[in-house]
């Protein structure tokens, strides 16, 4: 570290000088990197948050302040939810050195089946009629079970059949899409059950697919408490096994940022009022007098976002706290070592695909509910968005590396670009060009930075 | 012999028998139909039976194959149909440009070609379709009648599909003057990849956000996208208040017309199209000159060609004439009237 004295460096030759310059920069940044290390935060994650802030601010300036309104952010959260939900599962699939190309077709197939269930089979074939209170639950449960079966079948062929996942899921991409045409003959299935529609964050009359003001705050507080609890318990566990723990200030800072993010989402969602027409109708139905300034009824966190938060928590828990998750990362790091260590590699891989399938079903419910229809091209090319979200979020194709929160952030980055460009009326081919460049640039930049650091 | 090899190369076992010698002389006249993608509901359910019926009524024989959305497969399929003895070929083109060499070859061999529903830029082909410019016109007309001034959003279809621009040019015939005078302001106009309803929904949400909901009318080019648009309007409590157009006669869309959330659904009865094409094909059997077919007129294509065409007139369905689709057996009353309150719409009771 002695090379950081500038006087010495200037006297030496070219390469040596640049070397000492790097060393100087490194030592100047030492307190910062040291702080980051004690925060134990992925620099990649920080970079992504930075990129997201830059994108948001730029769009806000160019759109004349529309982008960062509560309404646009609320829309953005709903528009990102379905891709984000699937991206959490894709992280585990890619971490274990596999890929699932079939998620878009699977989503279409499952969405179509769920739509048939609630709009045709339950009310007409079984003669139970429309709008039954149990319709939505039954549909959702059957959809998720079917998703797990379909995904599990692909996983079985990959794990026990020894067929590469790229091939199996490429086949799945064709088969599931083909099945939609086969048994529904290209018809649009609509309208859907009104309670089911709530899952998409839409509006039916005065029922809105969102939590409303106080339940949203409650959700925020509960999630905060959960985050704090998890941090305390993990600190304790580390102590017990003699692992190093973060400094108290670092612990507090991470907790405050995580809590702040959750409460920030709630605050934004509650600043978005019900649209005027819906609010007036709501006031009429509930006998609320409309004040002269208009009615401000907070919308609250949309159900698709609530679902996304729950999925994030569950999958993160599975990935970091359960044996299953440890196995997935171990397999991704070194499959042979994992097998020799006694891990049931095949079973674990099959389970990741089954999880992916059930998450595709959840996303299918969100998408069909949002559109209030199942159409034949439901979910077309979603596999590309989901894989991009996971990869932008730091998941590595070489296996063993990737986080669920990163993937969520990746999905939000992608959707921010898309929604922002539509807001500015950029046409769709240009949107594709921009998203494509960003995808390659994000991963490329990361690779460069990583090489420098190591 | 060369053709025979080409046919074999395509791997259609069905065709191989035709290679042995001269094609078996079928009684009457054989009409071949090349579908681009038979998986889509419409062709199997409405178009094919109508074509078949018209052909058998004229004493002809129907054969067909499916290109499964591949322009290459379709080119060889057209060859296959002629080698199977088709005297007239009806083509639903996957790609109106890529199919041109195969069409030219068929016509050189004395087999007239009907471009079915989608344009093929060959001056010797007969183009049978619903007038797509007119469809756009009818869509705009109904919306314009409901809301003649204010902010318009225009949701167009796939950029690569010529129909998206035909429809848009038809719309311009109705609203063009009002746009020039400033009575109508276009606050958002986007193409939609693959005519995807979910994309149309997101686009509509962003247009509403950018304009603080000040959108007075929406011209959507088809029914699927109209569904996405209406979902976005519903979220803002605007469904039924903002007129929306569409076309195709989708069940869900006709139901929305009955519910009052969609203003117009321009309906093109595929059975009429199929019948017209089938009858035209039978006439071409006797005289291969397309200009001699009943009801043809000259059609100027975007590529600068002039070809003979039969343009059928679509029927705009609004709340007032829902009876038409019901009487035609296009939709059941249960599907049409699902969720419609009693006494609101006369056909629903």
HADDOCK unambig.tbl for C-alpha pairs under 7 A between the chains (distance, minus, plus):
assign (segid A and resid 66 and name CA) (segid B and resid 210 and name CA) 6.50 0.50 0.50
assign (segid A and resid 72 and name CA) (segid B and resid 209 and name CA) 6.57 0.50 0.50
assign (segid A and resid 181 and name CA) (segid B and resid 39 and name CA) 5.96 0.50 0.50
assign (segid A and resid 181 and name CA) (segid B and resid 40 and name CA) 6.85 0.50 0.50
assign (segid A and resid 185 and name CA) (segid B and resid 39 and name CA) 6.79 0.50 0.50
assign (segid A and resid 185 and name CA) (segid B and resid 40 and name CA) 6.20 0.50 0.50
assign (segid A and resid 185 and name CA) (segid B and resid 41 and name CA) 4.44 0.50 0.50
assign (segid A and resid 186 and name CA) (segid B and resid 40 and name CA) 5.24 0.50 0.50
assign (segid A and resid 186 and name CA) (segid B and resid 41 and name CA) 4.71 0.50 0.50
assign (segid A and resid 187 and name CA) (segid B and resid 41 and name CA) 6.56 0.50 0.50
assign (segid A and resid 188 and name CA) (segid B and resid 252 and name CA) 6.82 0.50 0.50
assign (segid A and resid 190 and name CA) (segid B and resid 252 and name CA) 5.55 0.50 0.50
assign (segid A and resid 191 and name CA) (segid B and resid 252 and name CA) 6.94 0.50 0.50
assign (segid A and resid 202 and name CA) (segid B and resid 235 and name CA) 5.42 0.50 0.50
assign (segid A and resid 203 and name CA) (segid B and resid 234 and name CA) 6.09 0.50 0.50
assign (segid A and resid 203 and name CA) (segid B and resid 235 and name CA) 4.79 0.50 0.50
assign (segid A and resid 275 and name CA) (segid B and resid 236 and name CA) 5.23 0.50 0.50
assign (segid A and resid 275 and name CA) (segid B and resid 237 and name CA) 6.62 0.50 0.50
assign (segid A and resid 277 and name CA) (segid B and resid 237 and name CA) 5.08 0.50 0.50
assign (segid A and resid 278 and name CA) (segid B and resid 236 and name CA) 6.83 0.50 0.50
assign (segid A and resid 278 and name CA) (segid B and resid 237 and name CA) 5.00 0.50 0.50
assign (segid A and resid 371 and name CA) (segid B and resid 198 and name CA) 6.49 0.50 0.50
assign (segid A and resid 371 and name CA) (segid B and resid 228 and name CA) 5.90 0.50 0.50
assign (segid A and resid 371 and name CA) (segid B and resid 231 and name CA) 5.89 0.50 0.50
assign (segid A and resid 372 and name CA) (segid B and resid 231 and name CA) 6.88 0.50 0.50
assign (segid A and resid 377 and name CA) (segid B and resid 196 and name CA) 6.89 0.50 0.50
assign (segid A and resid 419 and name CA) (segid B and resid 206 and name CA) 6.82 0.50 0.50
assign (segid A and resid 422 and name CA) (segid B and resid 203 and name CA) 6.26 0.50 0.50
assign (segid A and resid 422 and name CA) (segid B and resid 206 and name CA) 6.27 0.50 0.50
assign (segid A and resid 423 and name CA) (segid B and resid 206 and name CA) 5.29 0.50 0.50
assign (segid A and resid 423 and name CA) (segid B and resid 207 and name CA) 6.39 0.50 0.50
assign (segid A and resid 423 and name CA) (segid B and resid 210 and name CA) 6.01 0.50 0.50
assign (segid A and resid 425 and name CA) (segid B and resid 188 and name CA) 6.94 0.50 0.50
assign (segid A and resid 427 and name CA) (segid B and resid 190 and name CA) 6.33 0.50 0.50
assign (segid A and resid 427 and name CA) (segid B and resid 191 and name CA) 6.90 0.50 0.50
assign (segid A and resid 428 and name CA) (segid B and resid 191 and name CA) 6.74 0.50 0.50
